[in-house]
Amino acid sequence: MNDVSFLELMSRYAADKHLRPKSVSTYTGVVRLFRRYLGHEAYPSMVTRQMVIDWRVSIIRTKDKPDGITESSWNNYVRHLKALYSFGIKHQLIACNKNPFLDVSVKQPKVPKRSLQPLQIRYAREVLEVCRRYEHCYDERSKIHPAWFWQSLMETFFYTGIRLNQLLHIEAGDVNLKKRVFRTSAVGSKTHSESIMPIPDGLYPHMRKLIVAAHNSGFKREDQLFNVNRFSHRHKRTTMDTWQVERFFQSLSELTGYKMSPHRFRHFLGTSLMDSPERNIHITQSILHHTDIRTTMEYIHPDVEAMRRALNTRLPV
C-alpha cells in the first residue's frame, strides 16, 4: 500500500476520472482549504474522522461565527473530499481503510431558490436600453459596453435558463436561425450531454443581431459566439470567460439596485414554467437539462391561496 500526498492523490484522481479543467479547479480549491487547516506537511493517511469534525466546527457558520461557511458549502466540501478518499482507498494509495469523510455531512435548511421578480427584469431591460441608446446617439461607450451585446446575452439567459458554462461554449455554427434552434455542446454541459434548444420568439431578434454582427466580424463556425472581445475595443481577451460575464452582472446589479446573475434568471425561468397552469414537468426538465426530475420538482411552490381555501372548507366541529 502506498501513502501518497494530497497533491499526488488529487493528480491521480483527476487523471483517472478525466476531469474537466473546471472540476479540477474545484477539487483543488477544496483540497487547498483542508491542507491549510491541517498544515501542508499532513498526509491523507494521517486524517481521522475526529479531525474532520474539528475542521467542520472551525469553519461552519454559527451565531457566534457569522462569517463561517454555510451548511451547503460544507456538504459540498465533504462530497469532493469523500470522493478523493474513496478513490485513494480503493486503489491502495492511502495507508488507511476507512473514509474519514463518511457521515460527516450536516442537514441544511431548505430555503427558496434565489430568483428575480418581473419588475426587476423589466428595470434591467430599461437600464440596458438606455445604455444602448446612449452609445448609438453619442457614439461613446456607456458603463455597460457594448450594450447591444449584453442585451443579447441577458435575454438568452432570460428565455432559455441556460447555464453560464453552456453559454460560453456556444459556437457561431451552433445557431440555426432558419430553424430557430441552437445547439448546446456536451463540453459545456454539467450533465455532459448535447442538446438542441429552441429560440423563442422574444429571443430571436437578439440572436439574429448577434449572428449578423458575428458574420460581419468574420467569425468562423467554430468561433465562440458570445465573445464580447470581438465586438469591443475595451475588452482585450481572446475568448470570453466567466469573469467577464460576472463583471457585467455586477455592473448591472449596481445600476439596478438588485442582485442579478445567470443562475437567478435560471431560477426565474424554472419557477415561471412550474407556476404556469399548463405546466409540464418533463418539458421543464428538458429545458433546464435536469438529469433528476426531483430537481425540477423543487421549482413547484405551494399555492398559499389554495391552501387557505382547503382549510376554509373544513367542516366545523
Salt bridges, closest charged atoms under 4 A:
GLU8 OE2 - ARG12 NE 2.88
GLU129 OE2 - ARG132 NH2 2.66
GLU129 OE2 - ARG133 NE 3.09
GLU135 OE2 - HIS145 ND1 2.72
GLU155 OE2 - ARG125 NE 2.80
ASP174 OD1 - ARG183 NH2 2.67
GLU194 OE1 - ARG183 NH1 2.89
ASP201 OD1 - ARG180 NH1 3.53
ASP223 OD2 - ARG230 NH1 3.39
ASP241 OD2 - ARG237 NH1 2.30
ASP292 OD2 - ARG294 NH2 2.73
GLU298 OE1 - LYS113 NZ 3.02
GLU305 OE2 - ARG308 NH2 3.03
